[in-house]
């Protein structure tokens, strides 16, 4: 995948920045159901429930566990404020 096709994923907790990475896709545990964000996704804000944030970077899948939080998607940046 072309690096220009990536989105920025930022995962923050009250204590620190857990993750700041360019990814090709990210799946989030929304309170209304799991959803996926790809490049050029429509802007949104969603509450998150307990589960894994699953993202892919350079063809490898990774997971970050959270207990709750919210996500903001805007201009190919996914910002997650979460408890982990």
Secondary structure, DSSP 8 states (H G I E B T S, - for coil): --GGG-EEEEEE-SS-EEEEEEESEEEEEETTEEEEE-TT---EEEEE-SEEEEEEETTEEEEEEESEEEEEEETTEEEEEEE-
